[in-house]
Amino acid sequence: MIEEKLKWPLFILRVGIFIVMFIWTLDKFVRPEHTSAVFQKFYLMPALSNTISYFIGAIQSLVVFGFIIGFKKKFTYGTILILHSVSTLSSYSQYFHPWDGAGILFFAAWPMLASIIALYKLRSYDTLFAVN
């Protein structure tokens, strides 16, 4: 049955996506100044205080942990999809200069975005180690 064959691959996708999103979430607590720099450069926002970075990290933590346990999939998977889509698209200038600095690393966002889209579309089949 196709549903049985999908369980492990979808779970592996969920874990892989979680790892990236979790590290980005932790970064908001470990290096709040980096969060501020990212928001300034890619989202055209003014500098963020550490408190704002921690607040964003706290909200993102709730979503990321909900995502890894498969809680409220339409919301948590959808939020992860939106967050990563905005991040991928806001980095558009990096795609024009891939060989400047670490610019080539930005291209890793595209297969991850494809993975998140696939997981979102197949979320009803992602049942392994997921809460109902």
N, C-alpha and C positions, 0 to 999 in steps of 0.2 A: 504494500500500500504506500502511496506517495507521501502521505502524512508521516508515516514512520521513518521514511528515508530522509525527510526534511528536518527532523528533530535535532540531530547532532550538528549538521551544517549551520542551521539557524542559531543554535546556541553558541557555536564557535564564533559566528559573526557578532553576536551580542557581546561576548566576552572581549573580542578584539576591539570593537568600537568603545566598549566601556573603558578599556585600558587607556586609550587615547584621551577620552573625555575626562577620566578621573585625573590623569596627570595635568591636564589643562585646568581642572578645578583646583587641584592642590597648589598649582602655581599661583593662584589668586591669594593663597594664605602664606606661602613660602616667600614669594617675590611680588608683593603688591605693587612695587614700583614698576615691574615688568608689565603687569596688568594695565597700569596707567599709561605706559608707553604704547602698548598695543592699541588701547582705546583711542589715544591721541592720533596715532599714525593711520590706523585702518578704519576707524569709525568716526574720525574727525570730531572727537569730543574733547572738552577741556581736561586737564589733569584730574585724576581721581585721587581722593584721599585714601589712606589705608582702610579706613572704616568702610567706605563705599566698596572697595575691592573685597573686603571680608564679607560684606553683605551679599554682593554678587556671587561670591564663592559659596556662601551658605545656601542660597536659593539653587544654584547650579548643583550643589551636593545632593539636595533633595531629589532633583530630577534625575541625576546620574545614578543614584542608588535605587530609585524607583525603576529606572531603565534596566539595571542589571538583574533585578528580581522579577522583571516582567509585570510590574504593577501598573494598572491603568495604561495599557500599551498604546492606545490611540493617543493619549495625552503625552506620556513620557517619550515614546518613540518619535512622535510628531514634534515634540519640543527639541529633541536631539537633532532631528532632521532640519528644523528651522535654524537652530543655533549653528550647525555645521554649514548649512547653505549660506547663511549670512557671512560666516567666517571665510568660506571659500570664495564667494563672489566679491567680498570687500578687499580681497588680496589681489584683485585683477592686475594692478600695476606690476606685481611681481612676475606675472606670466609673460610680460613683454621683455623682461631682462633676466632670463633664467640663469645665466652664467655670472651674474653679479652676486658676490657673496654667497649666501646660502639660499639664493632664489630658487634653485632647482628643487629644494625640499618642499616648496609650496605645491608642486605638482602631485605630491602624495595625497593632497586633499581630495583630488578628483576620484580615485578609486575608493577612498573611504566614503565619499558622498554617494557613489554608486552603491556601495554596500549598505549604507543606511537606507537608501531608497528601497533597495531589494528587501531589507528586513522589515521596513515599514509596510510595504505591500504584502508581505507574507506573514505579518505579525500574528494572524490567527493560527498559523501552523507552528509558531515558536512557543512550544509548550514545555520543553525540557527544563526542569528546575525553575519554572515560572509560577508565580502565584496567580490564582484566578481572580 
